[in-house]
Amino acid sequence: MNPGVGWGLGFALLATACGGSEDAAGGGGADAAAGGSADAAAGGGAAGASATGGTSATGGTSATGGTSSTGGTTSGGAPGGGGSSGTAGVGGTGGSGAVCGSLPFGAPAACVSCVEAKCCSQMKGCGSDAECVALRTCGGKPGCSSGPCWQQCKVDHAGGLPEMNVFSACMAHECTAECAMPTSLVCGVTIQDAACATCAQAQCCAEMYAASQSSDYWVWTQCYSGCGTDTVCMQKCDADHPAGSALYVTYGNCLLQQCWTACGS
């Protein structure tokens, strides 16, 4: 999911690799791996808006008062073969968009209009979440839009990642052209393997995007990524976040049924 963005989404979305076990797709048990390096949507600040971070998927956002950032976590395995990876983030400053929040200074008018028209609630979601705002602020500090500083922001404000990801996924899906977002992010949840990703976008995009618009899905991935091979921990994540787990199972089953050959076993 890591192509650079033209009009930078200073944050990134969670990346889900086509991997893990069949069991994962059937029960929420994907090998969710945390911490991939993708500064996928990292590229400058306009597309990233205030609500999420975008996934973050998967650029930078700005608060009404100025800086922004977004983050992503990594989640793992949709049914099929590999691990998972990545997220990234940067921030921007400035802003416009008083009703929904603010976008970085200089964001193209078309991007601002599209985001305000189609992702307003997602922008507000981040703006009303103290940790999401703190994450944006942290990533918007000079020299903190990438690298170790940004990684530390995500550690310090991990609670803000879910709302960031919800917003960035909306922007990537709804305002791809207007905000110069990479098409690899259009379904909200990305897959690293090229062949699997192509099939997933063609066959399971709706299911993947539905997952990306649930903060409980992103909280579930954070929980799952900390379990390692501990199945008791995985089961607890599923029990604590049933909505997020169910959304994963839905798109995982779609991949199993529609993209088995492309995504491998």
NURO-254004 format. One record per residue: x, y, z negated of N, C-alpha, C in turn; residue number from 1. Coordinates in steps of 0.02 Angstrom, whole numbers. Each point is the difference from the previous one (the first is absolute). Example, Ala and Ser with C-alpha at 12.3 -4.5 7.8 and 13.67 -1.06 7.14 Angstrom:
- 660_-284_-390_-45_59_0_45_60_0_1
- -18_53_36_42_59_-3_-39_55_-37_2
END
This chain:
- 40_-60_0_-40_60_0_42_62_0_1
- 62_-5_20_44_53_-17_21_48_55_2
- -39_12_50_21_48_50_-6_70_-30_3
- 42_44_21_-4_68_-25_-62_34_27_4
- -24_47_-35_-60_34_21_16_65_32_5
- -36_17_52_11_64_32_-15_57_-48_6
- -61_4_-22_-17_55_-45_-5_-27_-70_7
- 50_-17_-27_13_-38_-58_-54_-10_-51_8
- -16_-61_-12_-42_-17_-56_49_-9_-56_9
- 13_46_-40_55_-6_-47_-12_-53_-50_10
- -29_-52_20_-9_-55_-46_-13_-60_43_11
- -3_-57_-30_-10_-59_40_-53_-45_-29_12
- -26_-42_41_-50_-48_-22_33_-63_-22_13
- -36_-37_-38_24_-66_-17_7_-40_63_14
- 49_-41_3_10_-42_58_-13_-71_-20_15
- -41_-34_36_-13_-69_-16_28_-44_55_16
- 44_-43_-18_29_-43_50_-45_-59_12_17
- 5_-26_60_-40_-58_16_35_-59_-29_18
- -11_-15_-61_37_-53_-30_-36_-25_-61_19
- 34_-42_-38_-31_-28_-58_-29_-67_18_20
- -47_-23_-37_-27_-65_13_-72_4_20_21
- -25_-55_26_-71_0_18_-40_12_-62_22
- 26_-26_-54_-34_8_-63_-8_74_-16_23
- 50_38_20_-3_72_-13_-60_30_33_24
- -10_-16_62_-56_30_35_-65_-25_-27_25
- 0_-57_-29_-63_-25_-23_-18_22_-69_26
- 47_27_-38_-18_16_-67_32_61_-28_27
- 20_45_38_29_60_-27_72_-11_-17_28
- 28_-58_13_67_-11_-21_49_13_54_29
- 12_59_18_50_14_51_65_11_-33_30
- 56_-17_27_62_15_-35_13_74_3_31
- -27_37_-44_8_73_3_69_18_-23_32
- 39_29_42_68_18_-18_5_75_-9_33
- 33_20_-51_3_72_-11_65_29_25_34
- -3_59_22_58_39_11_32_-1_66_35
- -27_-15_52_33_2_65_23_69_15_36
- 40_10_48_28_66_10_-33_37_55_37
- -51_4_17_-20_23_66_-4_72_9_38
- 20_45_-12_-22_68_4_-39_7_64_39
- -45_-44_7_-37_-6_61_-31_63_23_40
- -40_27_-41_-30_60_23_38_59_-24_41
- 59_-10_-21_37_56_-23_25_39_59_42
- -17_60_5_24_38_55_-13_71_-6_43
- -16_29_-49_-9_71_5_-63_14_-32_44
- -31_45_-10_-57_5_-42_-65_13_28_45
- -16_9_60_-67_24_13_-54_-49_-8_46
- 8_-59_22_-57_-43_-2_-18_-19_-69_47
- 46_-3_-45_-16_-21_-66_-44_50_-35_48
- -56_-21_-21_-42_47_-33_-4_-16_-73_49
- -44_35_-33_4_-4_-71_-27_-62_-30_50
- -39_-38_31_-31_-52_-38_42_-61_-7_51
- 32_-26_49_37_-60_-12_62_-1_38_52
- 32_-53_-3_63_3_25_19_-46_51_53
- -24_-6_22_11_-7_43_38_27_2_54
- -86_-119_-87_32_-20_31_10_18_17_55
- -14_-20_-41_5_7_8_-1_-5_22_56
- -13_-133_106_23_-7_30_6_22_-12_57
- 115_-15_121_-5_19_0_-2_56_2_58
- 100_276_-52_-9_60_-10_-9_44_-57_59
- -18_58_-21_6_43_-58_-61_43_-9_60
- -16_17_-53_-59_39_-9_16_59_-43_61
- -46_43_-4_16_57_-41_-58_17_-44_62
- 17_22_-58_-52_19_-45_-20_71_15_63
- -57_19_-30_-24_67_14_54_49_-19_64
- 39_-17_-49_52_45_-19_65_-12_36_65
- 8_-48_39_61_-2_36_27_-66_21_66
- 31_-40_-40_38_-53_27_-40_-64_5_67
- 27_-47_34_-38_-60_5_44_-58_14_68
- -30_-55_-7_36_-60_15_-49_-57_-5_69
- 18_-56_22_-43_-56_-10_40_-61_-2_70
- -28_-49_-21_41_-56_-8_-33_-62_23_71
- 32_-53_-5_-29_-61_19_30_-54_-42_72
- -32_-55_-3_29_-55_-34_5_-53_53_73
- 26_-54_-20_5_-50_50_-45_-57_-18_74
- -31_-26_46_-41_-56_-16_18_-56_45_75
- -18_-58_-17_26_-53_38_-52_-42_30_76
- 22_-42_31_-23_-53_38_-72_-5_19_77
- -16_17_58_-60_-23_29_16_-69_23_78
- -51_-44_13_15_-69_15_47_-4_57_79
- 48_-40_-8_44_-9_54_69_-6_-27_80
- 47_23_31_67_-15_-19_40_49_-39_81
- 8_58_-4_57_32_-30_-12_38_-62_82
- 43_38_-23_-10_39_-60_-36_63_17_83
- 11_50_-38_-34_61_18_47_57_-13_84
- -17_58_21_45_54_-13_-33_65_8_85
- 24_43_-22_10_63_0_-41_60_-8_86
- 25_48_-29_-36_63_1_49_56_-6_87
- -21_58_10_46_54_-6_-35_63_-14_88
- 35_53_-5_-37_60_-11_41_62_3_89
- -32_52_19_30_65_-6_-54_50_-15_90
- 19_59_-8_-51_49_-17_4_62_42_91
- -48_41_-6_0_62_37_-26_55_-45_92
- 4_60_23_-25_54_-40_-44_46_40_93
- -30_44_-34_-42_48_35_-71_-25_-2_94
- -41_19_46_-64_-31_1_-55_40_31_95
- -51_-37_18_-62_29_24_-53_-50_-14_96
- -59_19_-4_-53_-47_-13_-26_6_-70_97
- -33_54_-16_-22_12_-68_-54_-47_-24_98
- -42_-24_45_-56_-42_-20_23_-69_-21_99
- 43_-31_40_19_-69_-13_67_-7_-37_100
- 40_51_4_67_-5_-27_45_41_44_101
- 63_-17_5_45_38_43_48_-44_37_102
- 17_21_59_49_-34_41_63_43_2_103
- 57_-30_14_62_38_1_-2_59_49_104
- 37_49_-17_4_60_41_19_-18_72_105
- -35_28_47_17_-11_69_-33_-61_31_106
- -42_-35_-36_-35_-57_28_-41_23_60_107
- 3_-36_55_-39_20_58_-74_9_-17_108
- -30_49_31_-71_14_-15_-43_-60_13_109
- 16_-37_53_-40_-59_17_5_-53_-55_110
- 58_-6_-30_10_-48_-55_-40_22_-61_111
- 5_64_-16_-36_26_-58_-75_-11_9_112
- -25_17_59_-72_-6_12_-23_-72_-4_113
- 39_-46_29_-18_-70_-1_0_-28_-70_114
- 52_15_-37_4_-25_-69_-57_26_-43_115
- -14_65_7_-55_28_-40_-67_-29_20_116
- -8_-17_64_-63_-26_23_-9_-74_-17_117
- 55_-38_1_-7_-73_-5_31_-31_-63_118
- 42_37_-35_33_-30_-58_-5_45_-62_119
- -52_41_-3_-7_48_-55_-5_-35_-67_120
- -41_-51_-5_-8_-32_-65_64_-33_-23_121
- 39_-25_49_64_-32_-18_50_52_-25_122
- 0_60_32_43_54_-24_-19_19_-71_123
- -65_7_-12_-23_18_-67_17_-54_-51_124
- 1_-63_23_16_-55_-45_69_8_-31_125
- 47_21_41_68_11_-26_1_63_-43_126
- -34_52_23_1_63_-36_-31_-5_-70_127
- -44_-48_-9_-33_-8_-65_36_-51_-44_128
- 54_-29_25_38_-50_-37_66_31_-22_129
- 9_7_-65_59_35_-26_65_-32_23_130
- 2_-67_2_62_-33_21_13_8_74_131
- -52_2_40_9_11_72_27_70_12_132
- -27_48_-35_25_69_6_73_4_-24_133
- 15_-34_-55_68_0_-26_48_-33_49_134
- -22_-52_33_41_-34_49_15_47_59_135
- -51_34_24_9_48_54_49_55_-21_136
- -9_25_-60_42_54_-24_72_-22_-6_137
- 10_-60_-27_67_-28_-8_34_-7_68_138
- -34_-29_48_29_-11_66_10_64_39_139
- -33_54_-21_7_62_36_58_42_-25_140
- 35_-22_-52_57_37_-25_57_-2_52_141
- 41_52_3_55_2_48_44_-63_-5_142
- 11_-31_56_43_-58_2_-31_-64_-27_143
- -65_1_-12_-32_-58_-31_-51_-33_46_144
- 2_15_63_-50_-28_46_18_-70_22_145
- 59_-24_-16_20_-67_18_58_-22_-45_146
- 24_-59_11_58_-23_-38_-15_-15_-73_147
- 53_-2_-41_-8_-19_-70_-49_44_-38_148
- 0_65_15_-45_45_-37_-73_-19_13_149
- -17_-13_63_-68_-19_17_-18_-67_-30_150
- 47_-46_1_-13_-65_-30_-14_8_-75_151
- 35_45_-32_-11_12_-71_-69_32_-12_152
- -20_43_47_-67_31_-6_-53_-55_0_153
- 8_-49_43_-49_-54_5_0_-43_-63_154
- 58_-7_-31_4_-37_-63_-34_40_-56_155
- 16_65_-2_-26_42_-53_-75_13_6_156
- -25_-3_61_-71_16_10_-34_-54_42_157
- 14_-62_-19_-29_-56_37_-76_1_-1_158
- -28_29_-51_-73_2_-5_-31_42_54_159
- 39_43_33_-27_42_53_2_-31_68_160
- 34_-57_7_7_-31_66_-66_-24_31_161
- -45_-30_-39_-62_-23_31_-39_54_36_162
- -10_57_-32_-38_54_33_39_29_59_163
- 67_3_-6_41_23_55_-11_-45_60_164
- 1_-65_-12_-6_-48_55_-68_3_33_165
- -51_10_-40_-67_4_29_-5_58_49_166
- 28_58_-20_-3_57_44_42_-9_63_167
- 61_-23_-8_44_-6_58_-28_-50_50_168
- -32_-52_-26_-31_-49_45_-56_32_40_169
- -39_43_-33_-54_34_36_28_44_55_170
- 52_38_-17_29_45_49_29_-38_59_171
- 34_-55_-14_29_-39_54_-53_-31_44_172
- -57_-18_-30_-54_-33_37_-43_50_38_173
- -17_54_-33_-48_47_28_31_57_40_174
- 62_17_-15_32_59_31_67_-18_31_175
- 4_-58_29_63_-25_27_31_50_48_176
- -37_20_51_26_46_51_9_71_-27_177
- -50_24_-36_1_69_-24_59_13_-47_178
- 18_-50_-39_54_9_-48_63_-37_22_179
- 1_-22_62_59_-35_29_22_-58_-44_180
- -48_-40_-21_16_-58_-40_18_-59_44_181
- 46_-43_-21_18_-58_39_-59_-49_4_182
- -10_-29_58_-56_-45_8_7_-63_-43_183
- 60_-15_-22_10_-59_-42_-35_7_-67_184
- -20_60_-18_-33_12_-64_-76_5_5_185
- -26_-9_61_-70_16_12_-49_-43_-39_186
- 21_-59_-21_-47_-43_-36_8_5_-76_187
- 42_44_-23_5_11_-72_48_-45_-36_188
- -4_-64_14_46_-49_-28_42_-24_59_189
- 65_2_-7_43_-18_56_34_-67_-9_190
- 18_-30_55_32_-65_1_67_7_35_191
- 51_-28_-29_68_11_26_15_-39_64_192
- -22_-62_4_14_-39_60_-38_28_59_193
- 37_15_55_-30_34_57_-58_-38_32_194
- 10_-64_12_-52_-39_32_-62_-6_-44_195
- 11_-11_-64_-55_-5_-47_-37_67_-5_196
- 39_54_-2_-30_66_-6_-44_17_60_197
- 23_-19_59_-38_14_61_-67_-36_-2_198
- 1_-63_-20_-62_-38_-4_-45_28_-56_199
- 30_16_-56_-38_26_-57_-36_65_18_200
- 34_45_35_-31_63_19_-57_-12_49_201
- 7_-49_43_-52_-14_49_-60_-37_-29_202
- 13_-43_-50_-52_-45_-24_-25_15_-71_203
- 41_30_-41_-19_6_-71_8_71_-27_204
- 0_49_43_12_69_-21_-54_25_-49_205
- -62_-15_14_-55_23_-43_7_-27_-71_206
- 19_-63_-5_7_-31_-65_60_29_-38_207
- 54_13_36_59_28_-31_-13_72_-23_208
- -34_38_43_-14_70_-19_-47_4_-60_209
- -48_-45_-2_-45_-1_-57_39_-11_-65_210
- 49_-44_2_41_-11_-60_39_64_-18_211
- 27_33_51_42_59_-13_-39_57_-30_212
- -66_-1_6_-41_54_-27_-25_-14_-71_213
- 25_-51_-30_-18_-17_-69_61_10_-45_214
- -6_43_-49_56_9_-47_11_-64_-40_215
- -54_-39_-10_9_-63_-36_43_-49_38_216
- -2_3_67_43_-43_40_73_18_-13_217
- 16_65_-1_69_20_-11_22_-14_-71_218
- -45_6_-48_17_-17_-69_14_-75_-4_219
- -41_-39_35_10_-73_1_69_-16_29_220
- 20_33_54_65_-15_30_56_18_-48_221
- -8_55_-37_51_18_-50_5_-54_-53_222
- -57_-23_-23_-2_-53_-51_33_-63_27_223
- -20_-19_59_24_-62_30_74_1_13_224
- 25_58_20_71_5_17_45_-9_-61_225
- -28_9_-59_39_-9_-60_-1_-71_-28_226
- -35_-45_33_-9_-67_-26_55_-49_19_227
- 37_15_53_49_-49_22_-34_-65_19_228
- 21_-54_-32_-30_-65_14_-46_-23_-56_229
- -16_46_-45_-42_-16_-58_-74_-4_21_230
- -25_-60_8_-69_-9_23_-51_24_-51_231
- 17_-4_-64_-46_24_-51_-8_76_7_232
- 55_33_13_-2_72_11_-42_17_62_233
- 9_-38_53_-38_11_61_-75_-8_-12_234
- -17_-51_-37_-71_-13_-15_-29_57_-42_235
- 41_27_-45_-23_56_-40_-12_63_43_236
- 45_11_49_-9_56_46_-66_-7_37_237
- -14_-61_24_-62_-12_36_-60_12_-46_238
- 5_-21_-62_-55_8_-48_-10_73_-19_239
- 56_36_-7_-4_70_-21_-21_47_57_240
- 14_-21_61_-15_42_59_-36_-40_53_241
- -60_-24_-16_-36_-44_46_-17_33_67_242
- -15_64_-1_-18_33_63_61_3_47_243
- 57_19_-27_60_3_40_21_-68_26_244
- -3_-49_-43_17_-68_20_-46_-25_55_245
- -64_14_-7_-49_-23_50_13_32_68_246
- 20_63_1_15_34_63_61_-31_33_247
- 49_-18_-40_58_-34_27_-19_-67_31_248
- -41_-37_-37_-22_-66_24_-37_8_67_249
- -40_52_5_-39_10_62_45_10_60_250
- 49_45_-6_42_10_59_49_-57_8_251
- 19_-32_-55_43_-59_5_-34_-57_38_252
- -63_-11_-15_-37_-52_36_-7_17_74_253
- -9_65_14_-5_21_70_65_-18_36_254
- 56_13_-31_64_-15_31_9_-75_10_255
- -22_-39_-49_4_-72_7_-42_-25_58_256
- -59_28_8_-45_-23_52_16_27_69_257
- 22_63_3_9_33_65_73_3_23_258
- 47_-4_-46_69_12_18_48_-54_-25_259
- -27_-60_-6_41_-54_-27_63_-11_42_260
- -6_-1_65_58_-13_42_49_58_-4_261
- -25_60_4_45_59_-1_34_10_-67_262
- -36_-15_-53_27_13_-67_35_-59_-29_263
- -4_-57_31_37_-58_-24_-35_-33_-58_264
- 32_-51_-24_-30_-39_-54_32_17_-66_265
END
